[in-house]
Amino acid sequence: MTGVLVMGEALIDLVPLQGGEPELRRAQPGGAPANVAVGLARLGTSCWFAGALGDDRFARALEERMTRAGVHLDLCARSPWPTALAVADPGEDRDHGGQAPAAAGADAAAGPGARAGSDREGPGHRRREGTSGGAADGCRPSGVSNGYRFHLHDTATFRIADRAASVARFGAVYVGGLAAVVPPAADAVAATARAAAAAPGTVLVVDPNVREEGADDPVEGLRRLRELCLLARIVKASDEDLVRLWPDRPVEETCRALAGEGRLVVLTRGARGSTAYLPGTGRPGAPEPVSVPAVPVDVVNTIGAGDAFTAGLLSRLDALGMLNPDALGELDARQARDLLRHAAAIAASVCATSGTEPAPVAVA
């Protein structure tokens, strides 16, 4: 088994033009899973994308981007429908271009244990901020998820095929984001995730990346994301995600409960850095969580940086030969610190440029 299967959406982000008219938007390839797939391929990890592409010009741009990066598309479905759109709408009180600095992704009824500060400087100016792959400190959930408004239905983007029969081919399977909650993709994602969780040599990775506004039924969407987190061997989430998913308990308690059942839990807190809760955390004699500070960066762009953090995390695990269930159980504090520093540096490489493509970096 080798490589990573990434399952989810590839769509088009319509983002504000820096220094341009406020109502004008620029089209750029997006979708958290597609960003992760491209990031993994660019960082040298073999990657297959199991999403769906339409037949419009946007779909061709998405395909060209992934192919150019080296992503394999033989498990990607095709459809005559158009491509979904995510319109960035930061609003007057936001200055993050649709995502918070190095934004990461993102469960309340069934909790773990169940089975199943930047200054606003104006357009074109850079902000010196710490980035870790999480949402910005102080940027809490609001009526518009991270400044996005979605146009999702009657599109090719969520006509994703069930890939449960293929998961045993891969060392890891990544799921999360909109495709986990938007029909008809949500059922295919759930079936594939359950198969990955049951495959002996496969690691299921979940980044919930909560977008309640994208779900027809937000309550059902949160239930689906909680189920995925409970199935996973690796959960990467922001503090905002966990507040939304398990609102009745502190974030750290949620992380300890998830990790205590054998998961690696990576929590991102934006400018406050990131923390790894190693498998077994919370049990007597188990290692304590490991934290690293954020990476200071002159911020040009934040969209896709959290996905770059995830790609950096998984590519580093793969490079160390630890992207398998047995090795994850042996992860120690030194290795966890290395993972977090590497992932944060990859995320910072996206924040420092105008695009969403991560670059390989050397971490001292």
Secondary structure by P-SEA (a helix, b strand, c coil): cbbbbbbbbbbbbbcccccccccbbbbbbbcaaaaaaaaaaaacccccccbbbcccaaaaaaaaaaaaaccccccbbbccbbbbbbbbbbccccccccccccccccccccccccccbbbbbccccccbbbbcccccccccccccccccccccccccccccccccccccccccccccccccccccaaaaaaaaaaaaaacccbbbbbcccccccccccaaaaaaaaaaaaaaccbbbbcaaaaaaacccccaaaaaaaaaaaccbbbbbccccccccccccccccccccbbbbbbbbcccccccaaaaaaaaaaaaaaaaaccccaaaaaaccaaaaaaaaaaaaaaaaaaaacccccccccccc
